[in-house]
């Protein structure tokens, strides 16, 4: 049975993830390293004097949607993940790297941690997994399940499982999933449903790690890198306008089907796409 260390954040979606992963009997979570929320979207928006009302409402709606999706489940699960809380960015300190290495896990499993640098990349080469909430390489960087609806492309919301490397969402892709979208969805319901689906797929991927196939890769030059500063009042307004103007109905009617690239689907995993 594989021993894993989870590297993650400490917002509700991250707590849900590590609690659910630690319930899986197919592997053992020996520790979860939880970075703080001091640089979260809510904290950044609160600190910005120029943030619009819509941006603040957007953050409040996201927090409420996470509570609706994950709160009761997370509160009811026994915490078997052995959490170790650190400041945002401290994952790259020599002390934290040494502590993780000393635990001697078979795999590192990352979701929502800072960009990893240095010793952990070298020590766990080939044994360091990451999930990117977005379809890489088309959407890399920050907010990459928010930018598709901003651009009128809800079909490009999803998650990418990959080997981690020193780049930003550039590791070799193992598997991808697309969002399940239903009438009446908001950006938050779509995003949270992806996280819930992603958690189950990630558990399967860890349990079947030794059986994963080497997959052909998409064109790495496709898409772009999105930065935190790119999401501003205008982008936020555009996203909600797209939802209001029937973007989800267009997707469900098949009107956006021509703009759906094939995903990387690993044959070792049950299809969840």
C-alpha positions, 0 to 999 in steps of 0.5 A: 500500500502506497504512502503519500504526503498531500501538499495543499492549501487550507481553504474549505475545498482543500480541507474537503480534498485531503479529508476525502483522500485520507478516507481511501483504503487503497493508500495511506496519507502519512501527512498533509501539508496545508499552506495558509490562506493569507494570499487567497482570492478573498484576502487579495480582494479584501486588500484591494481598495480598487476592487469593484462591488461585483468582484467582492460579491463574486468572492462572497458567492464563491465562499458560500458555494464552497460551504454549500458543496463541501461544508457538511461533508468536511465537518462529518469526516474524521481527519485521518490526514495528519495535517501540518499547517504552514504559512503560504510559500513555506513549502519551499523552505529547507526545513519543510522539504527535509520534514517531507523527505524524512517521512519517506512517502512513495508519492507526493500529491499536490493540489493548491499548494504554492509553485514548488521549487528546489529539493522536493522536485529533485528528490521525488522526480517521477513520484510527484503528482499535481492536479491543475484546475484547468485544461492545460496547456490551453489554460495555465496559471491562475483562475483557469476554470474562471477564464473559460466562461469569461471567454465564452468557453464553458467546455474548457473547464476541467482538471489536468493531472500531471507530473509536476515540474519547475514550470507553471502547469507544464508537467507531463500530462497523465489524465484530464477530465472535463466539467459536468455542466447542467442548466442553471449552473453558475461559475461556482457550481461548475467549479465545485462540481469539478473539484468533487469529481477531481478528488475521486479521479485523483484517488484512482490515479494514486491507487493505480499509479503503477499502471498508468500509461505514458500518454501522447501530449497536446501541443505545449504552445497551445493556449496561454498563461493567465496571471492573478492580475488579469482577473479584474472588474471588467473580466468579472463582469464579462463572465457574469454577462456570458452566463446571463446571455445564455452561454450554458444553454448554447453549450448544452444545445451543442453550439460550442461543440466545434471548439472542444479539443480532445483530452488526454485520457489514461487507459488505466483510469475508469472513464470519468470524462 
